[in-house]
Amino acid sequence: MKIKFLTLFITLLSSSFLFAQDVNNRAITVKELRLEYHVNPKGIDVLKPRFSWVLLGEGRGRAQTSYRILVSSSQKALDKNEGDVWDSGKTASNNTNQIVYNGISLTSNRTYFWKVKVWDESSAESNWSQTAHWSMGLLKFSNWKGLFISHDVGYDKTDKYNSLYLPPARYLRKSFTPAKKVKKATAYTTALGLYELRLNGSKVGDDYFAPGWTDYNKRLYYQTYDITESINQGENVIGAVIADGWYAGYIGYGLLVRLDKVREYYGVNPSFMGQIHLEYQDGTTEIIATDRSWKSSQGAIREADILMGEVYDATMENTGWDAPGYNDVSWKKPKVYTYPNGELQVHPGGLVKNTERIRPLKITEPEPGTYVFDMGKNIAGIAELKVQGPKGTKIQLRFGEILKRDGNIQTENLRLARATDTYILKGDGVEVWQPKFTYHGFQYVEVTGFPGKPDLDAITGIVLSSTVNDASTFSSSNAMNNQLYENIKTTQSANFFDIPTDCPQRDERLGWLGDAQTYMRSATYNADVAPFMTKFLVDLDDAQRWYGAYPNFAPFPYSRPAQYSPAWMDAGVIIPYNMYKVYNDTRVLEYMYEGMEKFMEFQADASTDFIRPGGGNNWGDWLSVNETTSHGYVGASFYGFDAKLMAEMAEALGKKEDAAKYKTLFENIKKAFVKKYILDTGYTSEDTQTTYAFALYFDLFPEELAQKGADRLAEKIKKNGFKFSTGFLGTKHVMLVLSQYGYDDLAYKLFKQTEYPSWGYSVENGSTSIWERWNSYTKDEAGNSDLNGKMNSFSHYAFGSVAEWMFLHAAGIDTEDSGYRNIIIKPAISKEMDFINGSYKSINGHISSAWNWKGNKLIMNIEIPVNTRAKVYIPTSNVSNIKEGNKAISKLSEIKILKSNSKETVLEIGSGNYVFSTKI
């Protein structure tokens, strides 16, 4: 009897343990805490910052029903669960992002600690998340104690059109000794120009090109660095190297088109300003700020320009200038400059960083003493040089994207960007150098003057970008398309360089808005671009013309006669809309709203009977092939699209009257557009691929004629040999419209096409990036002036906007509302592909959608993140034939059948992993 009782007790105990273990395994976990899109940001200046997190949890249908956020003034208080700054309390909400801080007023130069816990669908309480933290920047002008200082190198006296003016970098230093034992040390620094901060012989932080490009007359960004661990008890030396950068150097094509001013668009002499806040163990503080007590000089950087390159003479190094013990008696007092007009603010995005180091694949020697390193892909960045040789040896690095037939690099497409770096050896052993204030777009590095024969270790590629393309994966049964995906990511990385540039290599590198708006949604799939685009929208808002138009590019340092163009200026509406759609960000809409309204007023004034003309500089469907869409058509169609998006954004902001106003405007534009451009046959009056793509995608076709319009588009593509005739603007819309109107097979034929014009054409010709032109280069015509002229970039992301179709349709990942809380999984299933695998890391978590064929059996693998739901579209009308795993879906309570028709069955599912199968 005792044995039986003991056995029963052990059994019950084991069951209880297993149940407790199961409950523990099913508990939701809170991960990836971020504030204002950043992980543990330093020095923010947002007074009501927004919190976000991602949830993980086993099983299906998992959801958050409540959360509690604690914000504390210290780690110690947070560990005790004391929210002495803010305790949200248990808040009934399933929101996991864009949650606005609602505690006491935040203070300059303070660090705050926070954590969060949640309750799930069964009211089970999670553990607290790990601790996150952030610090505030300097919120008031009175907090700043520094002066803008620099070293006087004279003034530009060159012939601006026939000679380059490339002044040396300026060096600044300050020795100081902390009065007491330091508890915390923080540096707040900025520059008019570019700067690198140094402390005790080392670079501070991992940023490049600080403080970033702005309209310096309106704002100047600063950085915050925690330097506590680098402070010595005795002597310390803080230093800065500063160069012209975007502030005073060459920008874009100003020199090429011989503008009245070819450099110094914002100012003449770069200058640095900053201060170190020392907090001592006894609670007292001290500030070391830039002032006349600092010392200034020149050094080894003899020339430094973003476009032209950098010259470094190592024989002129002031060895140890940024470290204790250096004798600076020969250094001068710095020159003091006035404060800029622009407001001092924290950079809202992310600065440029080294995202990858790459080794060259091979070295060739097309001419004696000329060595060409093939880096394997077309990147933006710099080349790190490793060399040993005699003092005074001069090594020159030049950069190119492709090779000529003779094996030399092609530089004609760089135009007037010299893009050349020079290093002069000091001759004391192995020397490793990389430039600080220039960057290049290149796959090939030409090295001349190298002592002896270099090996592969002589050059390392330093990839520079403001974003990391880690938000998605994509693969298919077509190898060319897989390479295309890699090319798209490489090109996005190369051009997301503080602003979304058009190209990273030639004398341009401007934030062209036509490229940016057409590629925006694609960009969001490849990377978390929320902070990057938040910064760029500030640039765009700053650049808006007084009369309401957004300009051709932003920032906007100079202008030619026509300042704007349809489909370029519309970025001022399209990019904010996509920020809302993808990241559920209404704050950015609030920030841009006044400017967007002004833009809509400008368009209304320019319109006649609701038709907006071409106007401005109008490039139309740039680089289209054999078909031309009128500028008027482009202007009129984008005006309608703007009105439609404005109505949705006004609704999201609770502006009911504005929403109604813009809905009415859209309907009036549509009526006028149909009257002018749509024929009763369902054809457009201009009958180009682009005209159908625009009218259908922008909802400007009458509903009863829309399918006929799509049919005509499909017919034109087939008659054109399954090829495009579209340019920058039309191409992605063609793909989106084909899948929208039932032409998935045709879309895949275009996607897989390898004949000109197509994406496959570039891949077949060896591309590692997206080209500006469909036919930028061919293997058998390298060096042909028609193909490789001056207007030819080999790293231009606009045609890479097919990534939007790849994820929205090929993989089928979309959001029904904003921010991927209600997900749509609707892949374009076609026998043109054997399989498609896609995933996307949304603001609400990881989504994956994969499909493949096994004979006539379709298998769909789907992952939906915790706290979201999804509608899944399966292309069959036979509900009884659909299985999840090995079970009929009708027997699974967690799967809801929403509808079924002759084309498809729509299911609703919660979070979790699913494998659906059906015979087609």
DOROLO-380365 format. One record per residue (C-alpha): x, y, z; residue in one letter. Coordinates in steps of 0.001 Angstrom, whole numbers, plus 500000, padded with zeros to 6 digits. Layout:
XYZA ...
END
This chain:
500000500000500000M 502846502368500904K 504617501513497646I 501481502277495606K 501001505572497413F 504656506495496867L 504355505647493170T 501217507754492854L 502925510662494676F 505956510517492378I 503682510379489335T 501728513433490488L 504925515271491344L 506400514500487934S 503214515623486219S 503253518864488192S 506893519402487272F 506245518733483597L 503211521027483650F 505241523784485319A 508022523208482820Q 505538523406479920D 504081526638481296V 507575528047481652N 508464527025478084N 505307528690476820R 505952531961478630A 506346534914476312I 509809536452476269T 510426540156475692V 513393540851473410K 515010543550471269E 514219546598473387L 514648549826471430R 514047553497471992L 513395555756468997E 514420552799466791Y 517847552551468487H 519364550038470890V 520588551833474036N 520968555206472306P 523371557782473682K 522414561431473870G 518915561633472415I 516962564902472462D 513417563554472009V 511482564696475070L 508769562053474671K 510688559073473264P 508942555945471984R 509548552416473233F 509395549202471248S 510111545519471736W 509611542160470039V 507956539102471589L 508975535472471313L 506908532513472433G 506308528854471737E 503074527569470279G 500356529185468224R 498088532129468686G 500343533810471226R 499558537424472024A 500221540259474437Q 497236541620476335T 499001544025478722S 502416545498479406Y 504233547354482148R 507233549607481531I 509527550766484323L 511948553659483827V 514414554373486614S 517130556889487380S 519607554148488227S 520271550483487645Q 519962549945491380K 516448551408491469A 515406549385488438L 516696546181490022D 514350546924492927K 511473547451490449N 511269551112491389E 510055553180488456G 511040556502489979D 511046558156486538V 508026556391485043W 505938553379485895D 503332552797483225S 501500550379485503G 499833547333484043K 498434548762480826T 495818546822478887A 497207547008475357S 498628544743472700N 500953547494471389N 504642546636471312T 505959549673469452N 505491553449469135Q 504635553552472869I 505218557107474043V 507059557875477290Y 504752559559479789N 506865560117482881G 508530563083484528I 510468565620482437S 513768564239481173L 516988566052482006T 520125566913480019S 523140564646480382N 521243561985482358R 521114558242481838T 517851556338482276Y 517296552610482677F 514211550695481599W 512661547283481275K 509293545806480392V 507138542802481175K 503969541615479445V 500916539461480042W 499889536944477394D 496564535750475996E 495953533702479140S 496929536590481439S 500159534749482289A 502867537174483352E 506266537141481671S 509603537707483328N 511063541167483182W 513066541842480062S 516762542515480283Q 517649546091481174T 517974548687478437A 519118552256478824H 519435555581477112W 520963558951477855S 519762562437477115M 521824564926475184G 522167568633475892L 518619569913475696L 519203573641476161K 521546576108474511F 522764577112477973S 524133573582478384N 526716574257475671W 529962575833476851K 532251575277473876G 533335577566471053L 533733576652467396F 537489576527466837I 539805575609463985S 543285576012462566H 543799578786460038D 545085577365456735V 544345580427454615G 541806580926451879Y 541053579539448446D 542942581534445796K 542775579011442964T 541008579280439616D 537811577502440644K 537186575877437250Y 540715574855436303N 542326573980439621S 541168572014442625L 541412573648446022Y 542058570919448563L 543249572334451885P 544865570167454549P 542997568780457516A 543076570749460747R 544292569210464004Y 543151570313467466L 544263569111470902R 543730569831474580K 545586568362477563S 543700568052480835F 543998566272484164T 540872565303486127P 540809566952489547A 539394563839491255K 538450560237490616K 536115560085487656V 532785558274487920K 531537559087484440K 532860560992481418A 530773562008478411T 531844563844475260A 529428565982473219Y 530998566913469897T 530186568331466479T 531755570157463568A 530983572383460656L 532622569968458256G 533706566432459130L 535558565397462262Y 537151562435463953E 537363562566467733L 540530561277469410R 541283560517473054L 544592559367474500N 545892558086471190G 542763556279469960S 539697557048467907K 536534557622469922V 533557555601468693G 533201553662465456D 531557556376463361D 532692557751460027Y 531698561075458470F 530437562655461671A 528416564748462292P 526480563955459081G 525172566109456247W 522518568728456977T 521427572120455758D 523818573796458170Y 521818577006458082N 518906575164459679K 520446572494461869R 523730570900462861L 523900567455464421Y 526128566466467323Y 527256563146468752Q 527438561793472300T 530208559417473377Y 530651557634476694D 534407557917477270I 534510556860480919T 536667553777480332E 539252555770478351S 539929558469480938I 543274558303482771N 543851559326486366Q 546687561621485271G 547114563549482014E 544561563047479238N 544516564458475732V 541365565084473734I 541863565814470057G 539992566286466813A 540865566116463136V 538555568171460933I 538102568495457177A 535869570309454678D 533323567546454097G 529916568548452780W 530189571877454583Y 533032573427452572A 534206570801450090G 533129569791446599Y 529549568524446394I 527795566835443501G 528139568103439953Y 528667571792440780G 532117571799439211L 530964569782436191L 528232572245435208V 530372575256436210R 528104576784438800L 529014580199440150D 530120578402443286K 531747574957442995V 532494574362446706R 531970576084450067E 528184576046449662Y 527600576364453397Y 530814577883454714G 534513578416454089V 536472577028457026N 535463573888458912P 535495574162462688S 535013571905465697F 533025572373468886M 532603570097471864G 532892569507475546Q 533640566737477992I 531460566388481067H 533384564860483969L 531297563559486841E 533425562791489867Y 532862560116492479Q 532022562768495090D 529167564118492938G 530924567259491693T 531327567968487980T 533696569679485577E 533392570624481893I 536330570650479479I 535114572702476504A 536619573933473242T 538073577403473797D 541188579494473133R 543260577324475466S 543264574506472936W 546144574135470446K 545927573790466656S 548161572720463787S 548390570862460514Q 549517567280460116G 549876564360457753A 546500564756455990I 547481567173453237R 544259566958451221E 540856565598452205A 537716565792450103D 534717563485449805I 534749563479446002L 538391564104445201M 540123561838447676G 542750562095450390E 546525562642450467V 548390561437453546Y 552083562203454008D 553217559971456849A 556567561796456988T 554651564783458361M 552940562913461173E 552950564610464552N 553525561313466319T 551703561170469630G 549877564465469094W 546660562997470538D 548273561305473550A 549767562403476870P 553390563574476961G 553399565325473579Y 555207568649473305N 552820571035471538D 554913574183472002V 555048574723468240S 551280574468467896W 549225577649467622K 546190579037469336K 543058578078467405P 540974580537465468K 537487581050466901V 534445581102464608Y 530893582241465200T 528093579809465999Y 526191578557462942P 522630579640462228N 521389576080462465G 519989574550465629E 522158572033467477L 520395568668467533Q 521104564978467963V 521523562983464753H 518252560982464609P 519570558288462275G 522728556260462407G 526097557541461261L 528158555766458650V 529965552699459964K 532259549969458706N 529745547187458037T 532109544684456411E 535774544065455681R 536465542265452413I 539601540763450956R 540368541040447255P 539801537975445096L 542794538489442828K 545462540895441583I 546264541618437951T 549041543711436400E 547711545250433146P 550849547395432854E 554250547081434540P 553960548528438042G 550175548984437828T 548343546513440040Y 544562546087439985V 542841544477442976F 539434542885442348D 537352543215445512M 534668540845444239G 531739543237444413K 530933546893443779N 530939548609447156I 531052552064448688A 533849552673451113G 537588552981451260I 540645550828450744A 542911550071453680E 546547549939452583L 549193547724454164K 552736548354452986V 556411548356453937Q 559003550379452088G 561483553270452020P 560622556653453470K 559088559022450929G 557705556274448674T 554498557599447103K 551653555134446544I 548570556105444608Q 545168554393444804L 542541554929442130R 539121553374442010F 536835551963439326G 533655549938439014E 534574548022435860I 537629547200433783L 538438548187430246K 539381545564427699R 543065546155428443D 542522545337432130G 542849548885433401N 540115550477435496I 537478552581433782Q 537276556087435281T 535448558097432598E 532137557673434406N 533585559354437497L 533487562630435534R 535234565296437625L 535485563270440822A 539232562683441096R 538572559754443466A 542267559230444156T 544016558521447450D 547751558987447987T 549934557669450774Y 553562558704451343I 555511556251453499L 557380557217456651K 559571554129456236G 559660552595459719D 558284549103459162G 554839547846458234V 552446550761457751E 548659550393457731V 546558553343456598W 543017554173455652Q 541651557631454777P 539245559407457132K 537318561944455095F 536710560503451648T 534971557489450191Y 534608555848446799H 532319553563444816G 534405550707443460F 535007547065442769Q 538563547563441556Y 541483549348443226V 544399550410441034E 547669550644442974V 550757552343441545T 554079553182443170G 553970550122445427F 557463549045446562P 557905545581445136G 555078543268444128K 552029543428446423P 550151540408447716D 546442540170448515L 547013541502452044D 548098544880450658A 544486546043450171I 541420545448452332T 538015546784451369G 536303548772454128I 532581548745453319V 530863551867454645L 527131552342455093S 524548553862457416S 522428550699457416T 522908546943457685V 520965544773455264N 519937542075457721D 516140542421457694A 515332539889454977S 516289536707453197T 515303535654449693F 516086532650447570S 514471530992444593S 514935528154442150S 516492530627439699N 520191531296440374A 520161534556438430M 517395535949440617N 519322534981443733N 522316536957442470Q 519984539836441661L 518869539908445300Y 522488540106446445E 523132542891443938N 520156544845445249I 521400544620448833K 524948545561447844T 523694548641446000T 521402549720448820Q 524297549468451253S 526519551522448960A 524013554336448605N 522498554572452076F 525322556833453160F 523872559328455676D 521388560165452907I 520027557927450117P 522439558914447356T 521879558178443693D 525386556778443289C 528586556525445356P 531281556943442722Q 531009559994440424R 530749563710441109D 527130563520442254E 526230561431445347R 523131563541445952L 519869562572447617G 517842562345444412W 514192562000445361L 512909560107442331G 515232557231443138D 514453557412446858A 510672557380446580Q 510467554590444022T 512830552425446082Y 511518553267449556M 509377550181450154R 512108547912448784S 514559549477451208A 512336548641454171T 512417544932453331Y 516211544770453193N 517067546800456285A 515599548609459241D 515657552016457583V 513362553737460096A 516082555853461776P 517848556464458463F 514700557721456751M 513656559696459827T 516847561688459371K 516371562016455630F 512830563335456035L 514245566138458174V 516582566919455262D 513642566814452880L 511474569054455022D 514361571518455366D 514835571540451590A 511195572258450700Q 510950575351448502R 509141578393449868W 506404577956447259Y 505633574389448345G 507474572076445966A 509976569581447255Y 513223569906445274P 514965567376443085N 517286566245445846F 517871566781449559A 519830568312451162P 519636571057448554F 522880573078448591P 522455574504445104Y 519968574660442296S 519828574836438548R 516959576697436826P 514266574078437466A 514216573128441117Q 511668570317441096Y 510213567556438963S 507060565415439120P 507724561954440607A 510819563378442276W 509139565999444451M 506365563509445327D 508873561815447645A 507688564352450219G 504414562393450411V 505436558869449385I 508318558356451832I 506369559512454937P 503474557287453870Y 505760554256453724N 507236555098457122M 503691554948458465Y 502754551821456536K 505823549800457477V 506688551084460960Y 503305552335462190N 505014555704462642D 502479558520462953T 504937560895464604R 506846561288461360V 503521562078459660L 502883564785462223E 506343566215461595Y 505889566278457802M 502189567126457673Y 502387570908457396E 504919570630454588G 502849567987452806M 499792570238452950E 501821573088451516K 502995570777448760F 499417569789447931M 498467573475447761E 501354574050445346F 500076571236443142Q 496523572561443249A 497729576001442178D 499681574468439295A 496735572347438119S 494003573077435635T 490736571216436165D 492534568825438535F 495230567891436013I 498729568703437210R 501039569380434267P 504598568173433900G 506355571362434990G 509728571857436591G 512655569871435292N 510531566800434478N 512674563800433638W 509615561627433048G 510136557872433216D 513894558274433265W 515886555888431041L 512875554144429515S 513500552050426403V 511765552693423041N 508641554151424655E 508147557647426038T 505506558590428561T 504629562273428440S 505694564528431264H 502108565641431656G 500954562077432209Y 503613561552434884V 502638564762436656G 498896564074436526A 499145560486437740S 501428561244440681F 499141564086441737Y 496326561561442052G 498536559164443979F 499550561943446386D 495919562797447099A 495094559160447795K 497989558782450234L 497222562101451919M 493684560915452655A 495005557784454350E 497628559669456353M 495122562298457483A 492858559451458642E 495745557917460592A 496299561243462361L 492628561595463222G 492189564556460868K 488733563572459662K 487980566763457711E 491329566616455918D 490795562944455128A 487449563734453539A 488959566676451671K 491737564586450138Y 489379561719449299K 487231564189447374T 490316565626445715L 491402562149444642F 487987561422443125E 488061564713441213N 491582564033439948I 490531560533438902K 487545561832436931K 489698564408435162A 492446561863434562F 490041559330433042V 488581561970430788K 491995563036429507K 493972559808429400Y 491719556691429509I 489862555530426389L 486559553663426389D 488398550596425097T 490400550344428310G 493520551614426581Y 495445554674427729T 495743557446425166S 499545557145425203E 499632553337425241D 503007552730426953T 503820550127429566Q 504353552918432061T 500995554608431451T 499115551402432279Y 501307550655435282A 500769554112436788F 497031554357436154A 496348550862437496L 498621551021440534Y 497502554531441499F 493829553478441199D 493169555953438390L 491516553454436052F 487718553159436114P 486897549957437956E 484987548531434998E 487956549075432658L 490837548199434966A 491139544553433932Q 491109545566430273K 493936547967431016G 495909545209432722A 495203542896429788D 496558545508427389R 499701545917429510L 500239542155429445A 499705542112425690E 502288544839425161K 504857542991427263I 504338539768425345K 504633541548422004K 507841543143423257N 509413539725423760G 508614539565427472F 510742542644428092K 510349546065429631F 510121549375427851S 510032551198431183T 512526553321433100G 513166554255436757F 509541555001437536L 507526552505435554G 509453549290436062T 508460548341439604K 504860549404438981H 504624547063435995V 505598544135438201M 503209545111440982L 500285545598438605V 500841542293436791L 500530540353440038S 497649542533441231Q 495642541665438116Y 496363537958437812G 499471537899435624Y 501915536227438000D 503309533944435304D 504103536942433124L 505708538782436032A 507998535796436625Y 508958535720432935K 510072539340433239L 511807538564436514F 513787535723434911K 514485537469431604Q 518169537719430659T 517953539576427373E 518216543358427209Y 516451545180428804P 516173543135431989S 517732542564435375W 519125539292434153G 521012541102431403Y 523229542808433977S 523708539622435990V 524654537674432863E 527227540372432152N 528856539954435531G 527214542653437636S 527558542610441402T 525326545666441811S 522358547398440187I 523184549586437188W 521822553004436366E 521076551886432817R 519622548611431605W 522687548298429320N 525435550004431261S 527983547404430174Y 528424544217428193T 531313541789428373K 532070542018424672D 531801545790424490E 533871546964427443A 535218550392426721G 532531551280424197N 531912555008424673S 528198554658423987D 527784552200426825L 530317553587429255N 529828557303428970G 529948559914431680K 526280559458432619M 526683555876433701N 526688554582437252S 527200550929438092F 525771551366441590S 522330552926441267H 519495551351443220Y 516424552646441321A 515983549564439117F 516477547470442263G 512967548500443300S 511870545084442040V 512654543976445606A 509246545378446536E 507576542879444188W 509898540090445330M 508631540335448900F 505089541642448375L 504237539113445695H 506864536435445012A 507155535685448733A 503811537326449470G 504595539225452680I 502516542375453201D 500721544301455931T 496983544864455866E 497072547826458222D 500227549611459356S 503230548027461014G 502600544328460269Y 500179543666463113R 497700542198460651N 499806540404458100I 498933539266454600I 500585536131453228I 499662535990449555K 502511534601447466P 502421534664443680A 502285530922443099I 503438529965439623S 504881527016437748K 507471529497436441E 509338528858439705M 510024525635441591D 510269527438444900F 510495530802446616I 511807531297450170N 511432534713451755G 511600536199455222S 511308539669456689Y 512096541001460149K 509266543450460715S 508873545879463590I 506635543203465158N 508986540302464588G 510134537691462097H 507811536721459230I 508623533989456747S 506834532709453697S 508129529883451546A 506467527804448888W 507523524955446646N 506133522354444288W 506228518601444709K 504661517518441469G 501169519004441538N 501295519437445282K 501853522938446629L 503541523253450029I 503587526547451926M 505775527072455014N 504749530104457045I 505955531718460252E 503944534450461959I 505404536390464914P 503889536543468385V 501176539148468880N 500176539289465219T 497627537598463000R 497715536776459312A 495421536159456381K 496834533382454250V 495783533062450618Y 495949529557449186I 495278529246445439P 492576526575445530T 488808526543445872S 488822523032447329N 488885523676451091V 488695519983451953S 491928519430450035N 493950521831452209I 495970520314455022K 498095521793457769E 500710519221458619G 498788515971458219N 495417517288459330K 492533518789457407A 492245522477458306I 488575522021459195S 489703519982462211K 492048522666463571L 490437525251465827S 493370527641465532E 492739528051461802I 489723530026460666K 488365529783457119I 487397533320456093L 486242532696452539K 486659530508449511S 485971531254445867N 486909529922442457S 490440531376442714K 491509530962446308E 490782530108449903T 491585532660452594V 492505531493456089L 493144533423459282E 495873532243461627I 497628533471464752G 501310533388465550S 503342530237465090G 504716527954462388N 502458526344459793Y 502907523973456882V 500002524050454439F 499673521702451493S 497166521241448723T 496922519731445265K 496653522261442463I 
END
